[in-house]
Amino acid sequence: MNFTKKLNLTNIMNKSLLKQALKFKDNSPTYSQVEKLSIEAKVYQSENDVIFLYAKYKERTQILNKELFFEFISNRILQNDGIVNSFEDIEKIFNAQTRQENIKASGDSKNSIVRVFDNVVVYQIANNNPILYKNHSEIKVKEKILAVENGETFLNIYSIMSKFGFNEFVYLGGFSNTSTREFLKDKDVVFFLDYDIEAIRIYDSFNCKSKSFFIHPEIENYFKNNNNQKLYLEQRDKLPEKHAELQWLLNLIDEYSAVVEQEIIA
């Protein structure tokens, strides 16, 4: 089964079928309550030679295999616009109305896509839609990769960072998932993270062929005029005394007693 599909976050999800899928959360619905979903499931089961749903007219419908059921929802209903592993995941996507909400549905902007798109690599080239890769060996890398921490920024990454010469992007979501970490091990990577203490820990946690931390040309102005002192106070106990690569960032944090979040940079 091919899990590599285009990720079009602007598409409207088939909410009618998602709503029917949610009827299985707490009970076994009647056939009439989930008729459209049952018909789709019957076709999918036949095409893939699997059985995960018992559906018969005038009888209660039952899920026989939850893992295969959620795989069906991901592949046939969402068409990999989201990968779900639970009814809670379906609820999050069902309630998402816009491209931004779809990403934010799985958490805050620092961990947004990770819950819904766990165990995949989210990769974007130029201004094209991101693509989900279950098998990261299928990704054809031509240039240095920009690794982006936050979901809100990733939504508009090409317009923000193409002016600095970047054309290939991977989504992290904080400390990232295992698949993305494995993918980056033999790559040349520039990390575009928050300019805070937690970002230092994230940066240090990655092993890459080569890596660097993106220094925005106006970063000191952001520290002067758009800083976040509250977040600094929450993190300052973890501030290291020195760092071989990121001493410039430590100095800025120390000088302004503040940090800068990635989302405010445009």
N, C-alpha and C positions, 0 to 999 in steps of 0.2 A: 504494500500500500504506500503511495507516494504522499508524504506529509509536507512537501515543499510547495507552497502555494503563495500567490500574491496576497498581501495583506492590505485590503482596501478599507481603511478605517472610516471612510465617509459613507459607505453603503449603509442603508437602513436594514437592520436585522429583521428576519422574519418573526415578528413578535407573536403572531398568532400561534405558530408552532412552538415557540419557546414557552408561551403561556400554557399550552397543553402539556409540555414536558414537565412543568412545575407541578402539575396536578398529581404527579407520582411521588411528590416529596413526602407526604404524610399518609397516603392511602393508595388503594388500587381503584382508579377511576373506571367508570363504565365506558364501553366502547364508543358510545355516542359523544362522550366528553372529549375523547382524544382521537376521533376518527381520522382527521387529516394526518396527524402524526403517525398513526398506526399504518396508514397506507404508505407513507414515505418509508417507514421502518420495514415494511414487508418487502418493498422493492430493494432496499439496501441490503437486507438479509439475504435475498436471493442473489444479488450481484456479488456479494462478498462471501457467500457460503458460511454464514454465521447465524446464530440464533440468540437473541437477547430479550425478545419481547413476545409475550403471549397475548394475542388480540383476536377476539372472536365476537361476532355480533351478538348483542343481548347478554354478554357475560362481562365480568370484571376483567380489566386488562392488567397484566402483571409484568414487571421487569424480572427477567430470569438471570441476567448478567449485567450488573451495574457498570462495570468497566467498559464493556462493549456498548452499552447504552450511551454513556458519555462520549465515547469515541464516535458513535453515530451522530450525536448532536454536534460535535466539533466538525466532523468531515462533511456531513450532508446538509445540516441546517445552517450552521455558521460558515461552512466552507472555509474553515480555518481563519475567519476573521476573529476568532477567539478559540482557545483550547480550554475546555472545561473538564473538571474532574469531580464535581460535586454539584448539588442543587444550589448551594450558596453561590458558586461561580455563575450559574445560569441566571440567578437573581440579579447579580451585579451587572451582567451584560444586558439583561432584559430592561433594566432601569436606566441604561445609558442612552441618552438621546442624541448626543453629538459626538463628533470625533474626539474632542477634548474629554468629554464625560466618559467615553468608552475606555480611554486610557486611565482616567482617574478612578474609574469604578473599582479597580482592584487595590486601591490604597492611595497614599499621598504621592506627590510627584516623584519622590525619590525611590519608591518601590512599586510604581504604577503598573507596568506591563507584567512584571515578574509573576504575580500570582496567576493571572489568566494565561500567560504564555510561558509557563515554567518548562524547563528542559528543552528549550529551543533557543536558537540565536536569531535575534531580530536585526536584520542588516538592510541598509539603504545605500543605493548608489545615486548620486546627484539628487535631482528633485523628483525622482520616481517614488512610488509608494514603497514602504518597507516590505521586506519579504521574510516570512518565517521559515527557518531551516531546522528541520529535525535532525538532519545529517549535515553538520557544518563543513564536511569535506567537499560538499557541493558548491560552496561559495568560492567564486573566482575573484581573488583579490589582485588588484592591479597597482594600487597605490598605498601609501601610509594610511592607516585607519585612525579615525577620530572616535574615541570611546566616550560616550555621553552618559553622564550620571542620571539626570532627571528626565522624567517623562514629559513634563510640560515643555522643556527645551527641545527634546527630541522631535516633538511634533512640528517644529519650525526650524529644524537644524540646518537645512540647506541655506535658507535665507540669512541665518545668523552667521554661519561659519564658512560659506563658500568664498567669501571675500578674503579669507585668510589662506586660500588655496586648498581647502579640504573638499573631497568629493565622495569619500566612502565613510560610512558611519555605522557604528554598532551601538546598540542600547545596553546599558548596564543595569540601571535600577539599583543604585547603591553598590553593595558588595557583589552583586550579580549572581547568576546561577552557574552550575558546574559546566554546562555545555559551552557557555560563553567564555568561561575561564580556559577551558581546554582549547577552544578555537584560537584564543589570543596568544597561546604559549609560544608559537613560532612566528609571530607577526611583529611588524614594526608599528607601534601604537603611540598615539598622542592622547593623553587623558584630559578631557574637558570636564572638570568636576566643580563642586562648590569650592570657594576659597575659604575653607574653614579647617578646623582641627580634625574632624572626622574624615575629610578628604585625604588627609595625609595617611591615615590608617588604610583607607581604600587603596590608595596608590601603592603603598608598600605591600599590600596583600597579593598583587598581581605579578606573575612571572611572564615575561615576554621576551622575544628575540631582542628587541630594543624598546625602550619606553621613555617618555618625557611628559612633563606636566605643562599644559598650555598656559602661557602667560599672556593674558590679554594686554594689548598695548596701553589701555587706559585703566589698568587695574588699580593703580593708586588713587585715581579720581573716584573710583567706585568705593574704595575704602574710606575716602574722605566724605563722600556725599550720599552713598546708598548702602551704608553698612547695617549690620544687625548686631547690636550689642547684647540683646537678650540671649540669642543663640550662643554668643561667645561666652557669656556667664555660665550657661549650661554645660559648655564643653571645656572650659579652661583648665579643669583639673587634669585633663588628658594631654595638655600641651607639652610636647617634648622640648627639652632645652636646646637641642640642635638637630640638624638634619643635613646629610651630605648633599642632597639634591635640592631640597626645598627650604633652604635657610631663608631665601628671599621672602617666602610666604610666612614663615615664623616671624620674621622681622616686621612685616606689615601687620600681622595679627597683634603682635606685642605693642607696636607703636600706637595703633588706633584702638586697642582694647575692643576689637570688634572683628566680625567675619563678614564675608560677602557671599550671598547665595547666587547660584548659577542663573536662576530664573529671571533676575533683574537685568542680566546682560543681553543687549540686543545689538 
